[in-house]
Amino acid sequence: MAIVGRHMPDEIYALLDSGTHHMKTVMLGEYEMEMDNYVKDIMRAYIYRADGEETRTVIRDGNYYVISDTKRTVMIVDIPADDMPEKDDMSSYNYIGSGSDTFNGATHNYDEYTGSNGIRIFYFIDGGKLIGIRSIVNDYLLDMMVTQLDGNVPDSVFEIPKDYAVTDMTGQN
């Protein structure tokens, strides 16, 4: 669906709307962290890199799986019913409008959306590419520079290692 005045190119919108995508980002601010975010329907896989450490979190089957490949451990935590992920597509957001603002030191066009949980999301576009995302929840602002966006989501990113030590914390909420 084309939205009049929208800056986001149709192919980027279609990829985000597909419910299956991979996005590599760098969190901007005092603390820099690189993250790979994989989405497939309601499953999520996040790979965080900061200070030379890497942590993985997989969300599937109603659980969070926090995986440390260095320590060869998996911690399983159940997801509260009100935090269960839904399919991540653009239809779950409301288009608010477009404008321009400073992002990562330069002025760029953006499209603004809101989610059902009150989050405001700004998708910054430059030269037809998605270059950044700004999320605002209550008074908390998070800027992430997008360094890669594609549809490459291998099933292997959602796999839980079978030979790691497991700490099962489900049912403790």
N, C-alpha and C positions, 0 to 999 in steps of 0.2 A: 504494500500500500504506500503510495507516494504521498508525502505530507508536504504541502505547499510551504516554502520557506525553509525547509529542512536542509541543513548543510551536509549531513551524513550521506555519502554516496549509496545508491541502492544496493550495491554488492556487499558493502560492509553491513548495512542494515539487515540484509538477507542472511548473512552469516551469523550475526548475533541473534536473529529471529529463529534460526534453524534449531536451536536447542542443543547443538553440538559444535563446540569450538574450543580452540586452544588460544590462550592469550598470555604472552610473557610481558611482565610489567616490572618497573622499578619504582618503589615507594620513594617519594621525594620528601625532604625535610631533614630534621636533625638526625634521624636514624634511617640509614639507607638499607633497604632490603629488596632483593630480587625475588620474584615469584612467578612460577608457571602455574596457570590456572586452567584445568581441563574440565569441560562440562559435557555431559552426555545425558540427556533427559534429566532425571533427578539425581544422577550420580555426579560427584565432584571429586577431583583430585587436585591438591595443592602441594607444590614443592617450593619450600622457602629456603633461601640462601642468605645468610648474614654472618658476618664475622668469621668466615671460613667454615661455618657449620651448615648442614643441610638437614631439614626436617620435612617429612611428608605427612600429609593428612588426607585420608580417603573417607568420603562420606558415601555410604551405600547401605542397603539392608537395614535402615533405621538406626545405624550406628556411626560414630566417629571412630576411625582407626588412626591412631597417632603412631607413626612408624619411624624408628631410628635404625637406619642401615648400619651406622657405625657401631651401635651397641647391640644390634640384631634383636631388637625388641618391638613388640606391638602392644599398645594399650588400647583397649576397647571401651568406649563410653557410649551409652545409649543417648539418642537424641530426644529431648523433650518434644512432645507432640506439637507444641506451638512453634518449634524451631525446625520442623521437618522441611527440607528443601522442596520447592516446586520446580516444575520444568522452567528453566531459565531461557526465556525468549522475550522478545520485545513486546509481545502482546500483554505481558504482565506489568508493563509500565505505562504510565500516562504521559503523552507528549505535552509539554508545557509551552515550549517555544524555542526560539533561537536567538543568538546574540553573539557578542564577542567579549572576551575578558583576558586578563593576563594569566598565562599558564606557563610555568617553567621559564619565566623571564621574558616572554614575548606575548604579543597579543594574537589570539587565535579565535576563530569562529567556534561556536559550540551549539549543541542541541541539548535542551534540558528535559529531563523526564522525572517523574516521581513514581515510587513503588508503593505497594499496599502497606508497607511498614513505616511509611513516612520518610523514607530516604529520598534525598534529592540527588540525581546523578546528572553530571554534565559530561557529554562526550565531545572532546576537543578535536577538531579536524584541521589539517593543514595539507594543502596540495592534494586533496582527495584521499588522504590517509587518516586513520584514527591514530592520533599521537598521544592522547592523554584522557584520563578519566578523573573527574573530581567527584567525590562522594561526600555528602553532608548529612549527618545523622544528629539530630538535636543541635548542639553547638560544636560537634566534632567534625573537622574537615580533614579529608585524606586525598592527596594528589598522587596519582600513579602515572608515570610515563609508560606508554605502550610501545614496546620495541618489536613485538611480533604479534600478528593475529592471523590465524589460519583455521582450517577445518581438520587438521591432523590430530585425531584423538584416538590413539591406539587403546584397545581394551586392556592391555598390560598395565596401564597407569592406574587401573582400579583394582588390580590384584593385590591380595594380602599375602605376604610371605608365610609359607606353611612351616618353615623350619626355625622361626624366631621364637624367643621366649615371649609368652603372652601374659599380660595382666588384664584380667576381665573385670571391669568396673561397672558392667551393666546391672541395672536393677538397684543401684545405690542412690538414685535421686529421690 
